[in-house]
């Protein structure tokens, strides 16, 4: 009799459990401030990449900081937009990532060109190109070819003394 009661209670408990409601994409509730990421911001950013050195902007080379000044957004927000991805790792703002990559490429090209033609300070140019993967490398190892020992040649010299004809010298 106890087995029947226990089985009945178990079946009743299973039947009364609530099923979880599966959220549909239309059920998404947005929390927080609405985004300021608009087509106007994208257009301003593209214009900055193309015209960073114009008289209105006047930057010697494009930079993320310069972009932030033009579109009047913080660096944190601008960088967050470029890495914003969904659960699968797909960029949610691919056009923004392209703009950021264009800024970095244009900056690298301008630094190389102006560094070679001596328009920019070489120390600053070298420092900034370090951000693009360029580094000075000085090989301070002392070794022979292929890392082996240094080969030396030695000669034996025999020195013989000659008596001077003048005893005073």
C-alpha positions in Angstrom: 0.0 0.0 0.0 2.8 2.4 0.8 4.3 1.8 -2.6 1.1 2.8 -4.3 0.8 6.0 -2.3 4.4 6.9 -3.0 4.0 6.3 -6.7 0.8 8.3 -6.8 2.5 11.2 -5.0 5.4 11.1 -7.5 3.1 11.2 -10.5 1.1 14.1 -8.9 4.3 16.1 -8.3 5.5 15.5 -11.9 2.2 16.7 -13.3 2.1 19.8 -11.2 5.6 21.0 -12.1 5.6 24.1 -14.3 7.3 24.0 -17.6 9.8 26.7 -18.2 8.7 29.2 -20.8 11.1 29.3 -23.8 12.0 32.9 -24.8 11.3 33.8 -28.3 13.5 36.4 -30.1 10.6 38.8 -29.9 10.5 38.5 -26.1 13.9 40.2 -25.7 13.8 43.0 -23.2 16.5 45.7 -23.6 18.0 47.1 -20.4 19.9 50.3 -20.1 20.4 53.4 -22.2 19.7 53.2 -25.9 22.7 53.0 -28.1 24.2 56.0 -29.9 25.6 53.8 -32.6 23.9 55.1 -35.7 24.5 55.4 -39.4 25.5 59.1 -38.8 28.4 57.9 -36.4 29.5 55.4 -39.0 29.5 58.1 -41.8 31.5 60.5 -39.6 34.0 57.8 -38.8 34.5 56.8 -42.4 35.0 60.5 -43.3 37.6 60.8 -40.5 39.6 57.9 -42.0 39.6 59.5 -45.4 40.1 63.2 -44.3 42.0 63.1 -41.0 44.6 65.6 -42.4 42.1 68.1 -43.8 42.1 71.7 -42.5 39.0 71.1 -40.5 40.5 68.1 -38.6 44.2 68.7 -39.0 45.6 65.5 -37.5 49.1 64.4 -38.7 47.9 60.8 -38.8 44.7 59.0 -38.0 44.2 57.6 -34.5 41.5 56.1 -32.3 41.8 59.1 -30.0 41.3 61.4 -32.9 38.2 59.5 -34.0 36.8 59.8 -30.5 37.2 63.5 -30.6 35.4 63.7 -34.0 32.4 61.6 -33.1 32.4 62.8 -29.5 32.4 59.4 -27.8 34.8 58.0 -25.2 37.6 55.6 -26.1 36.1 52.8 -24.0 32.8 53.0 -26.0 34.5 53.1 -29.4 36.8 50.2 -28.6 33.8 48.2 -27.2 31.9 48.6 -30.4 34.8 47.1 -32.4 34.9 43.9 -30.2 31.1 43.5 -29.7 30.3 39.9 -30.6 27.4 37.5 -30.2 27.6 34.0 -28.5 29.1 32.5 -31.7 31.9 35.0 -31.8 30.4 36.8 -34.8 31.0 40.6 -34.8 27.7 42.5 -34.3 29.2 45.7 -35.7 31.5 44.4 -38.6 31.5 47.8 -40.3 32.9 49.4 -37.1 35.6 46.8 -36.9 36.5 47.6 -40.5 36.7 51.3 -39.7 39.0 50.6 -36.7 41.3 48.4 -38.8 41.4 51.1 -41.5 42.5 53.6 -38.9 45.3 51.3 -37.7 46.5 50.6 -41.3 46.4 54.2 -42.4 48.3 55.2 -39.2 51.0 52.5 -39.9 51.4 53.6 -43.5 51.6 57.3 -42.6 54.2 56.6 -39.9 56.4 54.6 -42.2 56.2 57.1 -45.0 56.8 60.2 -42.8 59.5 58.3 -40.8 61.4 57.4 -43.9 61.2 60.9 -45.4 62.1 62.4 -42.0 58.9 64.4 -41.6 58.3 62.9 -38.2 60.7 62.7 -35.2 62.5 59.3 -35.6 62.2 58.4 -31.9 58.5 59.1 -31.8 58.0 57.2 -35.1 59.9 54.2 -33.8 57.9 54.2 -30.6 54.6 54.4 -32.4 55.5 51.7 -34.9 56.1 49.4 -32.0 52.3 49.4 -31.6 52.1 47.9 -35.1 54.6 45.1 -34.5 57.8 46.9 -35.6 60.7 46.6 -33.1 64.4 47.3 -33.1 66.3 44.2 -32.6 70.0 44.2 -31.6 71.7 40.8 -31.6 74.0 40.9 -28.6 75.1 37.2 -28.7 78.7 36.4 -29.4 78.9 33.2 -31.4 80.1 31.8 -34.6 78.0 30.8 -37.6 74.8 28.9 -36.8 75.3 29.6 -33.0 78.5 27.5 -32.9 81.8 28.5 -31.4 83.9 31.3 -32.8 86.7 30.1 -35.0 90.1 31.6 -34.4 93.4 31.3 -36.2 96.6 31.3 -34.3 100.1 31.6 -35.5 103.3 31.0 -33.6 105.8 33.7 -33.9 109.4 33.3 -32.9 111.1 36.5 -31.8 114.8 36.5 -31.6 116.8 39.2 -30.0 119.6 41.0 -31.9 122.4 42.7 -30.1 122.9 46.3 -30.9 126.1 47.6 -32.3 126.0 50.5 -30.0 126.1 49.5 -26.3 124.6 52.8 -25.1 121.3 52.2 -26.8 
